Amino acid sequence: GYVENITNQTDIKIEAKPNQGLFVCKVKNSVVTVTGKINTIVVDNIEGSGIIFDDVVSSVEVINSKKVQLQANGVVPTISIDKTSGAAIFLQKPESQAASIVTSLSSEINVNIPGKTEDDDLVELAIPQQFVSKFVNGKLVTAPSEHV
């Protein structure tokens, strides 16, 4: 399915099927809610918008976007963020917290998980965007830069 060229709509609902993909493009200041299990979600060129989803079979991919919120309410094996400035990823359940998050050419990416109890605040964790590489025993080793 497709969701394209939408501005200022917070009530976009998609009922998913496991063999279906969803392409969300050129969406601004809006919210798309996907219910059920879907194969894949691709988000391209959205700004100030959120995507809420249940279970994803394959992956959620975000490209060329600004100020995006992703909320995973179920299983999602991979979340890929590419050429994106500002993404908040909410992993609401233990099964969504098993996701692999792949980022490239992106900044200001944060992962949020619920606190230990319902009364606790969300825990926000930043994905590093600066790395240090050095030779160690003839191999190049890269690790996140640690700020003191």
ZAKEGU-316602 format. One line per field, with one value per residue (C-alpha): chain; x, z, y; residue in three letters; residue number from 1. Coordinates in Angstrom, 2 decimals. Example, Ala and Ser with C-alpha at 12.3 -4.5 7.8 and 13.67 -1.06 7.14 Angstrom:
chaine = (A  A)
east = (12.30  13.67)
up = (7.80  7.14)
north = (-4.50  -1.06)
residu = (Ala  Ser)
num = (1  2)
***
This chain:
chaine = (A  A  A  A  A  A  A  A  A  A  A  A  A  A  A  A  A  A  A  A  A  A  A  A  A  A  A  A  A  A  A  A  A  A  A  A  A  A  A  A  A  A  A  A  A  A  A  A  A  A  A  A  A  A  A  A  A  A  A  A  A  A  A  A  A  A  A  A  A  A  A  A  A  A  A  A  A  A  A  A  A  A  A  A  A  A  A  A  A  A  A  A  A  A  A  A  A  A  A  A  A  A  A  A  A  A  A  A  A  A  A  A  A  A  A  A  A  A  A  A  A  A  A  A  A  A  A  A  A  A  A  A  A  A  A  A  A  A  A  A  A  A  A  A  A  A  A  A)
east = (0.00  0.94  0.55  1.79  1.60  -0.21  0.05  -1.45  -3.42  -3.10  -5.73  -4.33  -5.09  -3.76  -4.94  -1.97  -1.56  1.61  2.49  1.94  4.45  3.72  5.46  5.07  6.38  6.20  4.22  4.44  3.14  1.02  0.62  0.22  -1.00  -0.51  -2.51  -1.84  1.19  2.89  5.88  7.80  7.42  9.51  9.41  10.90  11.02  8.74  9.00  7.58  5.56  5.06  4.60  2.98  2.98  2.30  4.28  6.69  7.94  11.04  12.05  11.15  13.33  13.50  15.30  15.75  13.57  13.51  11.96  10.48  8.92  8.63  6.63  6.97  4.20  5.28  8.00  10.32  13.55  15.32  14.94  17.11  17.64  19.49  20.10  17.76  18.04  16.15  14.47  12.88  12.36  9.97  10.34  7.29  7.52  10.30  9.80  10.34  13.44  15.12  15.28  18.56  18.87  21.09  21.96  23.98  24.50  22.04  22.06  20.05  18.72  17.33  15.84  13.17  12.03  9.47  10.68  10.77  7.27  4.33  5.16  8.75  9.72  10.74  14.43  16.02  19.25  21.19  22.68  26.28  26.94  30.66  33.23  36.94  38.96  42.51  44.84  45.09  47.36  47.23  43.43  41.26  39.01  36.13  34.17  31.76  33.47  33.12  32.50  33.79)
up = (0.00  -0.35  1.84  -0.12  -0.14  3.16  5.55  9.02  9.34  12.55  11.87  8.93  9.59  7.61  8.24  7.35  5.92  6.49  2.77  2.27  2.17  2.97  1.33  3.16  1.18  1.37  4.60  6.91  10.47  10.37  12.07  10.27  12.37  10.98  12.73  12.38  10.91  7.82  5.80  5.50  5.95  3.90  4.90  2.51  2.80  5.78  8.29  11.76  11.53  13.32  12.25  14.79  14.00  15.50  14.06  11.12  9.42  7.77  8.42  8.86  6.76  7.07  4.38  3.76  6.65  9.50  12.97  12.69  15.43  15.11  17.66  17.64  19.59  18.59  16.78  14.35  13.38  11.82  11.87  9.32  9.46  6.53  5.73  8.51  10.98  14.21  14.84  18.05  18.13  20.78  21.50  23.64  24.31  25.12  21.68  19.93  22.05  20.29  17.06  15.29  14.61  11.65  11.10  8.41  7.50  10.26  13.38  16.57  16.74  20.12  21.30  24.00  26.14  28.95  32.54  34.77  36.09  34.69  37.14  35.89  33.15  29.68  29.33  26.42  24.90  22.19  19.24  18.78  15.72  16.24  16.09  16.66  14.55  15.28  14.38  17.03  16.27  12.53  12.37  12.19  15.27  15.39  18.52  19.49  20.64  24.39  25.58  29.02)
north = (0.00  3.64  6.72  9.76  13.57  14.04  17.00  17.59  14.33  12.33  9.69  7.69  4.01  1.03  -2.54  -4.73  -8.21  -10.30  -10.42  -6.67  -3.83  -0.19  2.79  6.13  9.11  12.93  13.04  16.07  16.63  13.49  10.10  6.76  3.82  0.30  -2.43  -6.14  -7.88  -6.39  -7.58  -4.32  -0.55  1.90  5.58  8.15  11.94  12.51  15.34  15.87  12.67  9.37  5.78  3.44  -0.28  -3.68  -6.62  -6.39  -9.56  -8.08  -4.46  -0.82  1.48  5.29  7.33  11.09  12.19  14.75  14.57  11.09  8.99  5.23  3.27  -0.52  -2.25  -5.76  -7.70  -5.87  -7.69  -4.68  -0.91  0.91  4.68  6.30  10.00  11.09  13.96  13.37  10.04  8.82  5.07  3.77  0.04  -0.58  -4.35  -6.85  -8.44  -5.08  -4.43  -7.39  -5.32  -4.62  -0.89  0.02  3.70  5.44  9.10  10.06  12.23  12.70  9.14  8.10  4.81  4.95  2.04  1.95  2.23  -0.86  -0.15  1.81  4.62  4.94  7.40  6.33  5.50  7.38  6.06  7.92  6.04  7.20  9.35  9.84  7.05  6.57  4.14  2.97  0.15  -2.56  -5.55  -4.85  -4.56  -1.47  -1.30  1.18  2.10  4.88  8.04  8.48  12.02  12.90)
residu = (Gly  Tyr  Val  Glu  Asn  Ile  Thr  Asn  Gln  Thr  Asp  Ile  Lys  Ile  Glu  Ala  Lys  Pro  Asn  Gln  Gly  Leu  Phe  Val  Cys  Lys  Val  Lys  Asn  Ser  Val  Val  Thr  Val  Thr  Gly  Lys  Ile  Asn  Thr  Ile  Val  Val  Asp  Asn  Ile  Glu  Gly  Ser  Gly  Ile  Ile  Phe  Asp  Asp  Val  Val  Ser  Ser  Val  Glu  Val  Ile  Asn  Ser  Lys  Lys  Val  Gln  Leu  Gln  Ala  Asn  Gly  Val  Val  Pro  Thr  Ile  Ser  Ile  Asp  Lys  Thr  Ser  Gly  Ala  Ala  Ile  Phe  Leu  Gln  Lys  Pro  Glu  Ser  Gln  Ala  Ala  Ser  Ile  Val  Thr  Ser  Leu  Ser  Ser  Glu  Ile  Asn  Val  Asn  Ile  Pro  Gly  Lys  Thr  Glu  Asp  Asp  Asp  Leu  Val  Glu  Leu  Ala  Ile  Pro  Gln  Gln  Phe  Val  Ser  Lys  Phe  Val  Asn  Gly  Lys  Leu  Val  Thr  Ala  Pro  Ser  Glu  His  Val)
num = (1  2  3  4  5  6  7  8  9  10  11  12  13  14  15  16  17  18  19  20  21  22  23  24  25  26  27  28  29  30  31  32  33  34  35  36  37  38  39  40  41  42  43  44  45  46  47  48  49  50  51  52  53  54  55  56  57  58  59  60  61  62  63  64  65  66  67  68  69  70  71  72  73  74  75  76  77  78  79  80  81  82  83  84  85  86  87  88  89  90  91  92  93  94  95  96  97  98  99  100  101  102  103  104  105  106  107  108  109  110  111  112  113  114  115  116  117  118  119  120  121  122  123  124  125  126  127  128  129  130  131  132  133  134  135  136  137  138  139  140  141  142  143  144  145  146  147  148)
***
